Amino acid sequence: MKLWSQDRKRPLVRLPALMALGVVLAACGTAGEGAPAPAAAGSKNSDGYTDLSVDQLATLLETEDVTLVNVHIPYEGELPETDMFIPYNEIEAYLGDLPDKEAPIVLYCRSGSMSTTAAKILAREGYTNVMELDGGFNAWRAAGHELINR
């Protein structure tokens, strides 16, 4: 597509038309991806969920509305603002209790292995905005953040 005339002094396409095209393209997105991940999150891995660092999760909790789910069994502590407690190996039985499949859901456990298992299950079940805390609440506490133990 030519944007400039032969003499390169005047554009063939007006700026407002280009801006309108940009807005339309941005609104279209990519089909099949569902809702975009929150801004503080990274990109999805090959299993269909996003790995979060402690710093990314801390930023996310300050800036976005997410459902924070502790999947560790047995109970050994929790992050402040935890919304739900679901055993990782029973997550399929609780799908009806989770928010919509496009809603941002952050899973965590003590070290990351149980939440990884749960994240893979949710991605397989069609949840499109699943995130998992790398290193679990051990990494959260090691970074100096509060861990609640009731």
N, C-alpha and C positions, 0 to 999 in steps of 0.2 A: 504494500500500500504506500503510495507516494504521499508524503506529508508536506512537501514544498513544491512550488511552481518551478518551471524551467529556469527562471531568472533568480531563484532562491531569495527573492525579496519579500514574498508574501506567502503565507501558508495556504495550502489547499484545503486543509481541514481546520476549522475554527477551534480555538481553545475550549469554549463551552461544550462543543460536541465531544471532544476528547475526554473532558471531565465527566460528562454524562455516561460515556461508554465505560469509563473506569468504575463509576458507581454501580452500574448494572453488572459488570463482571465480578466485582467484589461481593455483591449481594447473592450471586448465583452459587458460589462455593463449589465444592466437588460433591457430586451425587454419591450417596451411600455412606458418607462418613459420620453422619449424625451430628450432634452438637459439638462444637470445637472444644478442645481442652482449655481449661482456664489459662490465662496469660502466664502465670508463674510456672506452669508445668512444661515439661519437655515434649518430645514426640513419642508416639507409640512404638513399642518394640514389636518383634515378629509374633509375639503371642497375643497382641491386640490390646495391651494396656500400657500405661506410662509409668516408668520408674521415676520416683521423686527422691531427691537428696533431702537431708534435714533442712537445709537453707531454703530450698524450693517450697517445702511444706510450710515452714514458718511464714514465708511470704504469702503463700496461698491462703493460710488461715487468717491472715490480717486483711486480705484484699478480696477474697471470693467467698461465696456461700457454697460450702461443700458438705456432704454427709461424711463424717469421720467415723470409721467402723474398726473396732478392736476385734480381731479374729483369733487372738491367742487363747489357747486352753492349756492348762487351767489358768485362771486369773492370776497375773503377776504384776499388775499395774496398768496405768492408762495415761494417755495424753489428756491435758485439759481440753475441754470442748468436745470430748468424745460423745457422739450421738447414739451409737448402737454397740451392742456386744453380741457377736454372732460367732459360734465356733466355726473355724475354717472348714472343718470336714462336714459341716451341716449347712453350708451356705445355700445350697440348692433348695433346701426346705424353707428358707426365709426369703425367697425372691419376692414374694408378695408383700413383705415388710419394707423392702428397699424402695427408694424413689424411682421415678421413671428411668427407662433404659438410657436416656440421653443425659440425665442429671450427673453432675460430678460426684463421684464416690471415691474416697481415699481409704484404703485398707492398710492396717498395720498389725504387727504382732511383736514379739520380743526381739527376734533377730532378722526377720524378713522371709523365712522359708514358708511359714504357714500363710502369710499374706500373699506370697507369690502363688501358692496353690489356689487360694481363693480368687485372686485376680484372673488367673487363667480360666477358671470356671465361669466367672461372670462375663468375661470377654466371649467365651464360647457360647454363652446363653444369649448373646446379643447386646450386652451393655457396651456402650460406645465411649464412655467417659470415665473409665476405671483407672485409678492411680494407686500405686503401692509404694510405701515408704521403705527405701533401701536401708538395710541395717536395723530396721524396726525401732522399738523404743529404747533399745540399748544405745543405738547411735544418737537418738534424740537426747537422751540423758548425758551421754559423753560430750555432746556439743554444748552442754550447759543449760539445756531447757528443763522445765519442770516435768517431773513424772509423779503422778498421784498413785498412792498405794492405799487402798481402803481395806 
